[in-house]
Amino acid sequence: MTPPGPLSNRVKPGFSSVKKTESFIYRLVNKMTSNGDTLKRRTVSPETKQQQLNGTECQHEIDDLKEKLKRDRESLVLWRRPFRTLNYFFKELIIVTYAFVNRLLAYKKLVFLTCLVTIFVLISLNTSGPHQSMLKRLYKEGGWCLYWLGLGVLSSVGLGTGLHTFLLYLGPHIASVTLAAYECGSLNFPEPPYPDQIVCPEEESSAWATSLWNIMQKVKIESVMWGAGTALGELPPYFMARAARLSGYDPDDEEDLKEFEELQKKSEQDPDSMTFVEKTKWFMERIVKKVGFFGILACASIPNPLFDLAGITCGHFLIPFWTFFGATLLGKAVIKMMIQVLFVIIAFNEVLIETALDYVGVIPFVGVHLQPLLVQFLQNQKKRLHEKGATHSNPSKLATLFDIFVLIMVCYFVLSIVNSMAQSYHKRINKEQLKSKTKKNLLQ
C-alpha cells in the first residue's frame, strides 16, 4: 500500500476550505516555531543580567565621583582653602614651566637665534654711536606697540572679571586725545612728552587740524595693536576645541567644551526649550559653520561677548587656522576698532560732554556729588594741556579713584590665575583616580 503523502496531496480538488485550513495551520505552526527560536535567542542568562546591573552601578559610581571631584575643585580658591590652593598652584607652575622648557628645547635653532639677536640688541643699546637715536626710537615705539598688544590679549580674558581693557585704557586714551584736539585746535602734539603726556603745540599745523579723520590717524597704532591683541586672545579656545576633536578626549575635561556639546544636543533634541542666549549662541555657531570666512568676519566685526563660542566652533569643525585667524584679525583689528574709535570720538566732543554733564546732575542722590568732580576733572585736564614742563604731584580725586579701581581689578586677575592653576593641578591628579576606577570596573 502506498504511504500517504502530504496533506495537500490527499485533499480532493474540490475541497477549497480544507486547503485554506491546512495553509492556516501550516503558517501558524511556522510562526510559533520561529517565535520560540526568537525567545530562545532573546533569553538573557542570569550572569549577563548581573553583569549589566554591575555595569550600570559602576557608571553611576563614576558619575558620582566626577560630580564630587568637581565640587571639590570649585571650592579650591584662596579665600576658602588658602594653603592647599597655594600648594597646588606652585606644583602646577613647576609642571607648566617644565613642559614649556621641554617644548622650547624641541626648537633649539630658533631659541639659539633668538638669544643671539637679543644679545646683539643689548650690546647695541649700551654702545655709543650714531645708531643710538634710531635704536632708542625703535625701542620706544616697539615697547608702545607691545604694551597695547598685551592689553588687547588681557581684554580677551577680561582680567578675570569679564571687564575689557578698552574701558580701562584704550577708551580713556582716545577720549583724552579727542578732548585735547578740540581744546588745542590741533593734533600736532610735541613728542616727547606725547604719548605719555599731551601738551598743546605752540604752532598749529594745517596737516594736523582738528578733524575726525586726523583724530583716528593719531590713535591708529594703539587701536590696531589693541585689536590684534584681542584676536590673539581668541586663539586658546580654537586650539583647545581643535585638539579635543582630533584627540577625542572627554569634553568634561573643559567647561567650555562641555557647554558646547550640551548646546548641540539641546538644539537637536529640544530646540523649543532653549533660552534667548542659547538661541543666539546656536545662531552664531550656524553662521560660522555654514558661511566660513565671512561668517567669522561678521561675528568678529561687532562687539560680541559670545565670540569665544565662534573659536570653539571653528576648532571643533576643524576650520583651517588661517581662515579663522585671518577673519578674526581683520574683523577685530580693523572693522571693529574703527567702529569703537568713531563712537568714542563722537561721544567726547565738547557739545556732547556738556550735555552729558547736565544729565549727570539730574541723577538722584549721586548726581549732585558726582557732577562737581567730573567738572573739576575736565577743567584740570584742559589746564594741563597748556602747561609746558609742569609737574603734577596732586592728581584729582577722580583719577585717584580710577587708579585704585584698576589696581583692584589687576589684583583680582592675579588671584584668578592662582585659583585657576590650582584647580588645573587638582584636575590633573584626580584624572588618574578616575582612570583607575574605570579600569577596575571594566575588569569586574
NORSUL-V866305 format. One record per run of one state. SS is the DSSP state (hx for helix, st for strand, lp for the rest). FROM is the first residue (numbers start at 1). LEN is the number of residues. Records with the same first field share a line. If there is no record, write none. Layout:
BEGIN
SS->FROM-LEN + FROM-LEN
END
This chain:
BEGIN
lp->1-6 + 11-5 + 43-3 + 75-7 + 106-2 + 126-6 + 161-4 + 185-1 + 187-19 + 210-2 + 219-1 + 234-1 + 248-3 + 254-1 + 270-1 + 274-2 + 292-1 + 301-6 + 317-4 + 348-2 + 361-6 + 386-11 + 444-1
hx->7-4 + 16-27 + 46-29 + 82-24 + 108-18 + 132-29 + 165-20 + 206-3 + 212-7 + 220-14 + 235-13 + 251-3 + 255-15 + 271-3 + 276-16 + 293-8 + 307-10 + 321-27 + 350-11 + 367-19 + 397-47
st->186-1 + 209-1
END
